Amino acid sequence: FSTTSVRCSKNRRLRQKRVISERQLTRYFVDHRKVRVVGGQGGGGGHSFHSEPRKIFGGPDGGNGGDGGHVILKADQQMKSLSSVLPFYQGFHGERGGSKNCYGANGAYVYVKVGFELQCNACMSLHFKVPVGTLVKEDGKVVADLTQHGEEYVAAYGGAGGKGNRFFLSNENRAPTLFTPGEPGQERVLHLELKTTAHAGLVGFPNAGKSSLLRAISRARPAVAAYPFTTLNPHVGIVHYQDYEQVAVADIPGLIKGAHQNRGLGVAFLRHIERCRFLLYVVDLSVSQPWIQLQDLKYELEQYKKGLSERPCVVIGNKIDLAQSRINLLLLKEQIDHRVIALSVLTGDNLEELLLHLRELYDTYVKTEQSRGQSPVKW
């Protein structure tokens, strides 16, 4: 039986791809991660006595063990998500002390390129990269804030190496047999959080058209379909401008009423919104009284965190291609004070106005951060 026959090759070409879920289809954005880090174990001390011909009492010569390797976080401006950070890291162990007063080697250094690539060097720590602007928390308290490229934080220290029997040589004890084992490495459970998920966050109820809008203005490809469903994980798309500026827009999973009480994973979704610098409220103009949607969204944000609903924003009225939407648009503008941008993701009408206003919001954010003496987040 040969699988290289013409008949088999035709069957392979006609075979359809397996249906992939949304989680497998897209590398979704991750802005918080729980990580357990353990430092390397220190090497044990050596236990030996010098021995050579015509030298009976050579004395102890067991060397000390090597120190365990540290686990170090390093901020990298090329990293934008915590999706590649593993849930567990452990430093390398130190080697045991040898005879002839040989010290054990320290724990090996491994430079970890988060995601796919590994590069080994002859040092003593384990590094893994995280995005710039990562908060490191332990038991709810902030222990590190990595705000600069190349900034490092020792997450877990390696254990000290044990002492060999040569260390315990004294005038009172000329032949010590005592040696100590290496100390265990430090063990901690840390929570990594990004202070900024994206520049702009798309906020709205399920099926308002947020994912379709992100697909229309960027190269991101969140899952969309002709039937009602909601995204479960945030997706980030990059909007490119002619002057090479890049604005990151996050598709936040749809909220429901009572989200601040954690209904429908509401608190997790609201946490993503908290890490956006300005908000894009997406409302469905085809439903009656669309301003009620905006009021409910702002209420959920304000109940979750006071002042969150007061961030710079714009209201996007989607589905303007429908007849009823044009009537509701006039009523919406009468009910609210915010700027309303009416568009249709399906036909692409008025997307240019949204992109221009998005750039205005971004420029305002950059100027505000610079006036405070802080560096704005760049993509």
C-alpha positions in Angstrom: 0.0 0.0 0.0 1.6 3.3 -1.1 0.5 6.7 0.2 2.3 8.4 -2.7 -0.1 7.3 -5.4 -2.1 9.8 -7.4 -5.3 8.8 -5.8 -4.1 9.4 -2.3 -2.6 12.7 -3.3 -5.9 13.9 -4.6 -7.7 12.9 -1.4 -5.1 14.8 0.6 -5.7 18.0 -1.4 -9.5 17.8 -1.1 -9.4 17.1 2.6 -10.7 20.2 4.5 -9.0 21.7 7.5 -10.1 20.8 11.0 -12.4 23.4 12.6 -10.4 25.4 15.0 -11.8 27.2 18.1 -11.4 30.9 18.6 -8.7 30.4 21.3 -6.7 28.2 18.9 -7.3 30.4 15.9 -5.9 33.6 17.3 -3.1 34.5 19.6 -5.2 36.5 21.9 -3.9 39.3 24.1 -3.0 38.5 27.7 -2.6 41.4 30.2 -2.3 39.4 33.5 -0.5 36.2 34.4 0.1 34.2 37.5 3.7 32.9 37.7 5.4 30.6 40.2 9.2 31.2 40.4 11.7 29.1 42.2 15.4 29.8 42.6 18.0 27.2 41.9 19.2 24.8 44.6 22.7 25.5 45.9 25.2 22.7 45.3 26.3 20.6 48.3 29.8 20.9 49.8 32.4 18.4 48.9 33.7 15.8 51.4 37.2 14.4 50.6 40.8 14.2 51.8 43.9 14.8 49.9 45.6 11.6 48.9 48.9 11.1 47.0 51.9 8.8 47.2 54.2 9.3 50.2 51.8 11.8 51.8 49.8 10.1 54.5 48.0 13.0 56.1 47.1 15.2 53.2 44.2 16.9 55.0 40.7 17.8 53.9 40.2 19.2 50.4 36.5 19.2 49.8 35.4 22.4 48.0 32.3 24.5 48.5 29.2 24.0 46.3 28.1 26.4 43.7 25.3 28.9 44.2 21.9 28.3 42.6 20.8 30.5 39.7 18.4 33.4 40.1 15.2 33.9 38.2 15.1 37.5 36.8 12.4 39.4 35.0 13.6 41.8 32.3 11.5 44.5 30.6 11.7 44.4 26.8 10.0 47.1 24.6 9.5 44.5 21.8 7.2 42.4 24.1 3.5 43.6 24.1 1.7 40.8 25.7 2.1 38.3 28.5 0.7 35.4 26.4 4.1 33.8 26.0 5.0 33.9 29.7 5.0 30.4 31.2 3.3 29.6 34.5 6.4 28.2 36.1 10.1 29.1 36.0 13.0 27.5 38.0 16.6 28.6 38.2 19.3 26.1 37.5 21.0 24.2 40.4 24.6 24.7 41.5 27.0 21.9 41.2 28.5 20.0 44.1 31.9 20.8 45.4 34.7 18.5 44.3 38.0 17.2 45.6 41.3 19.1 45.5 39.5 22.2 46.8 37.5 22.5 43.6 34.4 24.7 44.0 31.2 23.7 42.3 30.0 25.7 39.3 27.2 28.2 39.9 23.8 27.6 38.4 23.9 28.0 34.6 22.5 31.1 33.0 19.9 30.7 30.3 18.6 33.8 28.4 15.0 32.9 27.7 13.4 34.5 24.6 9.8 34.4 25.7 7.9 32.2 23.3 10.1 30.3 20.9 13.9 30.9 21.1 16.5 29.8 23.7 20.0 31.1 24.0 22.4 29.7 26.6 25.4 31.5 28.1 27.9 30.8 30.8 26.4 32.9 33.6 24.3 32.2 36.7 20.7 33.3 36.3 17.6 32.6 34.4 16.0 35.6 32.6 12.5 35.9 31.0 11.3 38.9 29.3 8.1 40.8 30.0 6.6 44.0 28.3 7.6 47.4 29.4 5.0 48.7 31.9 4.6 45.4 33.8 3.5 45.5 37.4 4.8 42.7 39.6 2.5 41.9 42.6 2.8 39.6 45.5 -0.1 39.1 47.9 -1.8 42.1 46.4 1.1 44.4 46.9 3.2 45.9 44.1 6.8 44.8 44.5 8.2 46.0 41.2 7.2 48.4 38.4 9.2 47.7 35.2 8.9 51.0 33.3 12.1 51.2 31.3 13.5 49.0 28.6 16.2 46.6 30.0 15.1 47.1 33.6 15.4 44.0 35.7 13.9 42.5 38.8 15.1 39.5 40.7 12.0 37.4 41.1 13.6 34.6 43.0 17.1 34.3 44.4 19.1 31.0 44.1 20.2 29.2 47.2 23.7 29.5 48.5 26.1 26.6 48.0 27.1 24.4 50.9 30.5 24.4 52.6 33.0 21.6 52.0 34.9 19.9 54.8 38.0 22.0 53.9 36.0 25.1 55.2 35.9 23.6 58.7 39.6 23.0 59.0 41.0 24.5 62.3 43.8 24.0 64.8 41.4 22.0 67.0 40.0 19.9 64.2 42.7 18.9 61.6 40.6 16.2 59.9 37.0 17.6 59.7 34.3 15.3 58.3 31.6 17.9 58.5 30.1 19.4 55.3 26.8 21.2 54.6 24.2 20.8 51.9 23.2 23.6 49.6 20.4 25.9 50.5 17.1 25.7 48.6 16.2 28.5 46.3 13.6 31.2 47.1 10.1 30.3 46.0 7.4 32.9 45.3 4.0 33.2 43.5 3.8 36.5 41.5 1.1 38.2 39.6 2.2 40.0 36.5 -0.1 42.8 35.2 0.2 45.2 32.3 -0.6 48.8 33.2 -1.6 49.5 29.7 -3.4 46.9 27.6 -3.8 49.2 24.6 -4.2 52.9 23.8 -7.9 52.6 23.0 -10.5 50.1 24.2 -13.7 49.1 22.3 -16.4 49.0 25.0 -19.9 47.8 24.3 -22.5 45.1 24.8 -22.3 41.8 23.0 -23.0 41.8 19.3 -22.5 45.6 18.9 -19.9 45.0 16.2 -16.7 45.6 18.2 -14.8 42.6 16.7 -15.9 43.5 13.1 -14.8 47.1 13.7 -11.4 46.0 14.8 -11.1 43.8 11.7 -12.0 46.8 9.5 -9.5 49.3 10.9 -6.5 46.9 11.6 -5.0 43.6 10.6 -6.3 41.8 13.7 -8.6 38.9 13.0 -10.9 38.2 16.0 -13.6 35.7 15.3 -16.8 37.0 13.8 -19.9 35.2 12.6 -23.4 35.7 11.3 -25.0 34.5 14.6 -24.9 36.2 18.0 -22.0 35.3 20.2 -19.4 37.2 22.2 -15.6 37.3 22.3 -14.1 35.7 25.4 -10.6 37.1 25.2 -9.3 40.5 24.3 -7.7 41.0 20.9 -5.4 43.9 20.1 -5.1 45.4 16.6 -2.6 48.1 15.4 -3.8 51.1 13.4 -0.9 52.4 11.2 -0.6 56.0 10.1 1.5 57.6 7.4 3.9 59.2 9.8 4.7 55.7 11.2 2.8 56.2 14.4 0.9 53.1 15.6 -2.2 53.2 17.8 -3.2 50.0 19.6 -6.9 49.3 19.8 -8.2 46.5 22.0 -11.4 44.5 21.4 -12.8 44.1 24.9 -15.2 41.2 25.5 -18.8 42.4 25.6 -20.2 43.5 28.9 -23.6 42.7 30.4 -25.8 44.4 33.0 -24.4 43.6 36.4 -20.8 43.2 35.1 -19.4 45.1 38.1 -20.9 42.3 40.3 -18.9 39.8 38.2 -21.9 38.6 36.2 -20.7 36.9 33.0 -17.0 37.3 34.0 -17.7 41.0 34.2 -14.8 41.9 36.6 -12.3 40.2 34.3 -13.6 42.1 31.3 -13.7 45.4 33.2 -10.0 44.9 34.3 -9.1 45.0 30.6 -10.9 48.3 30.2 -9.1 49.8 33.2 -5.8 49.4 31.3 -6.8 51.4 28.3 -6.0 55.1 28.1 -9.1 56.2 26.2 -12.4 54.5 25.3 -14.4 53.9 22.2 -18.0 53.2 23.1 -19.7 51.1 20.4 -23.5 51.2 20.4 -25.9 49.5 18.1 -28.0 52.1 16.3 -30.5 49.6 15.0 -32.1 49.0 18.5 -34.5 51.4 20.1 -33.2 54.1 22.4 -29.4 53.4 21.8 -28.5 56.1 24.4 -29.6 53.6 27.1 -26.7 51.4 26.0 -24.3 54.2 26.7 -25.8 55.0 30.1 -25.6 51.3 31.2 -22.0 51.0 30.0 -20.9 54.1 31.9 -22.8 52.9 35.0 -20.9 49.5 35.0 -17.6 51.3 34.5 -18.2 53.8 37.3 -19.4 51.0 39.7 -16.3 49.0 39.0 -13.9 52.0 39.5 -14.7 55.6 40.3 -13.6 57.9 37.5 -13.2 55.1 34.9 -16.2 56.4 32.8 -14.7 59.9 32.7 -11.7 59.0 30.6 -11.4 60.6 27.1 -13.9 58.8 24.8 -16.0 58.9 21.7 -19.3 57.2 20.9 -19.4 55.1 17.8 -22.8 54.4 16.3 -22.6 51.2 14.3 -25.0 49.8 11.6 -25.8 53.2 10.1 -26.6 51.4 6.8 -30.0 50.3 8.2 -33.0 52.6 7.8 -34.0 52.6 11.5 -30.5 53.5 12.5 -30.6 56.9 10.8 -33.7 57.9 12.8 -32.1 56.6 16.1 -28.9 58.6 15.3 -30.7 61.9 15.5 -32.3 60.9 18.8 -28.9 59.7 20.2 -27.2 63.1 19.4 -30.0 64.9 21.3 -29.7 62.7 24.4 -25.9 62.8 24.9 -23.1 65.4 25.0 -20.3 63.3 23.6 -19.2 63.3 20.0 -21.0 60.6 17.9 -19.3 59.0 14.9 -21.9 57.1 12.8 -20.5 54.4 10.6 -21.1 51.0 9.1 -18.6 48.3 9.5 -20.4 46.2 6.9 -20.1 48.8 4.1 -17.1 50.7 5.4 -18.9 54.1 5.5 -17.3 56.8 7.6 -14.4 54.7 8.8 -12.0 57.5 7.8 -13.6 59.9 10.3 -13.1 57.4 13.1 -9.4 56.9 12.2 -8.8 60.7 12.2 -10.5 61.2 15.6 -8.6 58.2 16.9 -5.4 59.9 16.1 -6.6 63.1 17.8 -7.2 61.1 21.0 -3.8 59.5 20.7 -2.0 62.8 20.3 -3.8 64.2 23.3 -2.8 61.2 25.3 0.9 61.6 24.3 0.9 65.3 25.2 -0.7 64.7 28.5 1.9 62.0 29.5 4.8 64.2 28.4 3.5 67.1 30.4 3.5 64.9 33.5 7.1 63.9 32.8 6.2 60.3 31.9 6.9 58.3 28.8 3.8 57.4 26.7 3.4 53.8 25.7 4.5 53.2 22.2 3.7 50.3 19.9 
